[in-house]
Amino acid sequence: MTHRSQAQPPWRMALAARSLSDGRQRPKMRNIALAAIAATMAASSLAAQAQQMPAEFIGVWAAKDGSCELPPEGVDREFPFLVVTREGYDGHESSCRLTSVGPVAPSARRASRALSFSCSGEGETWAVTERWSGEAVTRRIGGWDLRQAFLTREGYTFRRCGLTASPDQR
């Protein structure tokens, strides 16, 4: 009787290997699964962080030539500030939530970012991508270095106010 050696199909070899080392294979698979879960959570955490407004833009801003003074109480007029938070910004008759933050793009004068928003205002909604950049100007006056921060948003320049803002809790 002649014995022929036949190649086994891959699925049969896999079953044989699994049955031989079943106890050792399962911990490896569990570790691989745990590593995959951890990697997914880390990636989603990074994605969530990427959706936060860069810190240099957060604050209360007024038009470059506008006033940072609080308007008199009870005066009903257009909202004079741009209030920027981690989640987006509110301005005159519009509210925009940040949807993505692009990488820093170098320019001749200063680095800028492409920020994408989902906005609403005056009964409409829209999506927009804007180019934002920050700059600080320092002047030496009377032995002091005084620094003023500026935000340029789509060609409009704002200056940082000394005000703080929190949502109306009423």
Secondary structure, DSSP 8 states (H G I E B T S, - for coil): ---------HHHHHHHHHHHSHHHHHHHHHHHHHHHHHHHHHHHHHHHHHTS--GGG-EEEEETTS--S---TT------EEEE-SSEEEETTEEEEEEEEEEEE--SSS-EEEEEEEEEETTEEEEEEEEEEEEEEEEEETTEEEEEEEEEETTEEEEE-S--------
